[in-house]
Amino acid sequence: MAKLRKLGRRTDHRDAMLRNQVTSLLKNGKITTTVTRAKETKRMAEKMITLAKRGDLHARRQVLAYVYDETVVKNLFDEIAPKYAERNGGYTRILKMGPRRGDAAEMGILELV
């Protein structure tokens, strides 16, 4: 089992935050967040895209159990996944932006390639 970053949150809060970030990433194509959160979000987003590439009913239900918005899931299966049909992983990238002004946390942009 892979090591999970705790991100200074309780388990339920962390899970909800990551689900929200994955949903926002798939909806908008990119999000701005801290680099450590982006790395955790990237792991889950890539799993969702890989499931969507399978394209069967079971995969759709697994994605629906994680992603909050049904329209995002429909978009993921109909438009995003076919775009990555020839690609084996590496569907997202993290671009570093430098430190945040308030607390100097390293910020980055997580976007779909």
C-alpha positions as CSV (number, residue, x, y, z in Angstrom):
1,M,0.0,0.0,0.0
2,A,1.3,3.4,-1.0
3,K,2.1,6.1,1.6
4,L,-0.6,8.7,2.0
5,R,0.0,12.3,2.8
6,K,-2.1,13.4,5.8
7,L,-2.2,17.1,4.8
8,G,-2.9,18.2,8.4
9,R,-6.5,17.0,8.2
10,R,-8.7,14.3,9.8
11,T,-9.4,11.3,7.5
12,D,-13.0,12.4,6.6
13,H,-12.0,16.0,5.9
14,R,-9.0,14.9,3.8
15,D,-11.1,12.5,1.8
16,A,-13.8,15.1,1.1
17,M,-11.2,17.7,0.2
18,L,-9.5,15.4,-2.3
19,R,-12.9,14.4,-3.8
20,N,-13.7,18.1,-4.2
21,Q,-10.4,18.8,-5.9
22,V,-10.6,15.9,-8.3
23,T,-14.2,17.0,-9.2
24,S,-13.0,20.6,-9.8
25,L,-10.0,19.4,-11.8
26,L,-12.1,17.2,-14.1
27,K,-14.8,20.0,-14.4
28,N,-12.5,22.9,-15.2
29,G,-9.3,21.3,-16.6
30,K,-7.0,23.0,-14.0
31,I,-6.9,24.1,-10.4
32,T,-4.5,26.1,-8.3
33,T,-3.5,24.6,-4.9
34,T,-0.5,23.8,-2.8
35,V,2.0,21.5,-4.4
36,T,1.5,18.7,-1.8
37,R,-2.2,18.8,-2.2
38,A,-1.7,18.8,-6.0
39,K,0.4,15.6,-5.7
40,E,-2.3,13.8,-3.8
41,T,-5.1,15.1,-6.1
42,K,-3.0,14.0,-9.1
43,R,-2.9,10.4,-7.8
44,M,-6.7,10.1,-7.5
45,A,-7.4,12.1,-10.8
46,E,-5.2,9.7,-12.8
47,K,-7.1,6.7,-11.3
48,M,-10.4,8.2,-12.3
49,I,-9.2,8.8,-15.9
50,T,-7.9,5.3,-16.1
51,L,-11.2,3.9,-14.9
52,A,-13.0,6.1,-17.4
53,K,-10.8,4.7,-20.2
54,R,-12.1,1.2,-19.4
55,G,-15.5,2.6,-20.2
56,D,-17.7,-0.2,-18.8
57,L,-20.7,0.1,-16.4
58,H,-18.7,-1.0,-13.3
59,A,-16.0,1.6,-14.0
60,R,-18.7,4.3,-14.3
61,R,-20.2,3.3,-11.0
62,Q,-16.7,3.3,-9.3
63,V,-16.1,6.8,-10.6
64,L,-19.6,8.0,-9.6
65,A,-18.8,6.7,-6.0
66,Y,-15.8,9.1,-5.9
67,V,-16.7,12.1,-8.0
68,Y,-19.5,14.3,-6.7
69,D,-21.0,15.7,-9.9
70,E,-22.8,13.4,-12.4
71,T,-22.3,15.8,-15.3
72,V,-18.5,15.7,-14.6
73,V,-18.6,11.9,-14.8
74,K,-20.5,12.0,-18.1
75,N,-18.0,14.5,-19.5
76,L,-15.1,12.4,-18.2
77,F,-16.4,9.2,-20.0
78,D,-17.6,11.0,-23.2
79,E,-14.8,13.5,-23.8
80,I,-11.8,13.4,-21.5
81,A,-11.1,9.6,-21.5
82,P,-11.2,9.1,-25.3
83,K,-8.7,11.9,-25.6
84,Y,-6.2,9.8,-23.6
85,A,-7.0,6.5,-25.3
86,E,-3.4,6.2,-26.7
87,R,-1.7,7.4,-23.5
88,N,-0.6,5.1,-20.7
89,G,-0.7,7.4,-17.7
90,G,0.6,10.9,-17.2
91,Y,-2.7,12.6,-17.8
92,T,-1.9,15.6,-15.5
93,R,1.0,17.9,-14.8
94,I,1.9,20.2,-11.9
95,L,3.4,23.6,-12.7
96,K,5.1,25.3,-9.7
97,M,4.2,28.9,-9.2
98,G,6.4,29.9,-6.2
99,P,5.4,30.6,-2.6
100,R,2.0,31.9,-1.4
101,R,2.1,35.4,0.0
102,G,0.4,34.7,3.4
103,D,2.3,31.7,4.7
104,A,4.9,31.0,2.0
105,A,3.4,27.6,1.1
106,E,4.6,26.3,-2.3
107,M,1.8,26.8,-4.8
108,G,1.2,25.1,-8.1
109,I,-1.2,24.6,-10.9
110,L,-2.5,21.1,-11.5
111,E,-3.8,20.7,-15.1
112,L,-4.9,18.0,-17.5
113,V,-2.3,17.5,-20.2
